[in-house]
Amino acid sequence: MIEWKEETIIERDIETVWSLFSDKNIKKIMPKVEEHTIVEKSETEVGAKHQQSYREGKRVETYIVETLAYEDTPDKKLKTVRFVIGKAFEVNFSFTLEKVDENNTKFIYSGHNKGINFVGRAMMKLANKKGSQKVVHEFMERVNQEALNHTSH
């Protein structure tokens, strides 16, 4: 299993940063997502399900993303999701935003990726932990850049 928990301060208000995690903006922070369509409940509810298609090179994987936790208060925002990809891996991650002050937001990105069958577990043993950390840092930097470029709520 690969686990991560990273945090950074983004020099934008919490509502601006949070808006990047909405359905309409998800492709800005996850450019490899080709499709992100709600199929059950609404995007602001626990139990919401989205059908998502993700491109990795020439391959496109389609899977269901389930919202496990959702919190939207003035000082704290949280979204936890889970999906299974390729019948081999379960990916579970959380985006947490905490209001530092009117112009700064703490962004915490945590999660894990684990093999759920023999093939998945074997591939996890071969996974490059350094490469996984690079992906996490690149994602956090993309969220930071998009927040700095994003003006509307």
N, C-alpha and C positions, 0 to 999 in steps of 0.2 A: 504494500500500500504506500502511496505517495501522499504526504500531508503537507499543507502549507498554512501559514498565517503571517501576513505582512500588513503593515500599516504605514500610512503617510498622511501628511497634512496637505490639503488642496486649498489654495487661496481663492476660494469662492464660497458663497453662502450655501447652506445645506440644501435649499430647494433647487438651486441651479444644478448642483451635483446630482441630486436625486432624480431630476428629470431625465438624465442620461440613461437611467435604468428602466424607463418606461418603454412599452412596446414600440412606440413610434420612433424612438431614438436608439434602439438596441443595436442596429447595424453600425452606428457611429463608433460604438465601443467594442463591437464584435464584428469586424468587417467580413469575416469568413462565413457568417450566418447569412444564408441566401433567402431563407423563409422563416418567419416567426409568426404563427397564426394561432390565435386563441381557439381552443376547441371545447373547453369546459369552464364554466364559471366566468369571472372577470379577472383582469390582470392584478387587481388589488385584493384578491381573496386567497386565503389558504385553501389548498385543494385545486387551485386553477391549473389547467393543463394547456400547454402550447405544443403544437407540432412544429418542430424546428428542423431545418435542413442546413447542414454545415459542410462547406467545401474544404477538403484538404488535398491540394493538388488537383488531380483529375477526378478524384473520388468524392462523391457526395453521400453523406450519411444522413438519414432521416430518423428521428426518434421523438419521444414525448417527454417534455420537460414539465415536472410537477412542482408547484410551489408548496413548500413544507412549512414556511413561516413567513409572515408579512407584518410589518409594523411601520406605521407612518405617523409620528408625533412631531411637534415642532423642534424638539431637541435630538431625536433619534429616529433613524430610518433603518429598516432591516428587511432583507429578502433572502430566503434560503431556498434553493432549488435542488432537485435531484433528477438525473436521467440515466438510462442504461444505453450504452452505445455498443453496437456490434455484438450484442448478446454476451459480451465478454467483460465489460467494464461498467462499474457503477461510479458515476461522478456526482459529488455532493459538494455544493459550495454556498457561501454566504457573502453578501455585500452588506456591511454595516457602516452607516454614516452617523457621526456624532458631531453635534454643533459645538465648535470651540468658542466662536464669537460670531458677530454678524457677517464677517468676511472670510472666515476660515472653517473648514470642515475636516474632521479626521475620517479617513477612509480606511476601513479594515476589510481585507479580502482573505477569507480562510476557506479551507475545504480539504477534500481528499478524493483520491481516485484509487479504486481497488478492483482487483480481478475478482469476478464472481463465478468463474468456472476454471477448469484446468488450464485452458489456453490463456485466459486473462491473467491468472495468477502467474503463469510462467512468463508472460510478457512483462508483467510488473517487475519481476526479478531482474529482467534485462533492461528495464527503463533507466534512462539517464537522469539522475536526480538533479544534476547541474542544469541540464536542458529544461527540466520542468520548472526550476526556479527562474530561468531566463524567461519562460513563457509567462509566469506570474508577474515578474517585474515589467515586462513589455505591456501586459494588460493594464497594470496600475498606471504606467506612464501614459498610455493611450487615454485612460479615463481622466487623468490630470490635464492632458493637453486639450481634450474635448471640453472639459469644464472651463478652462481658461478661454477657449474660443467661443463657448456657448453663452449667449446673452439673455435669451428669453427663458421664462419658466415653463 
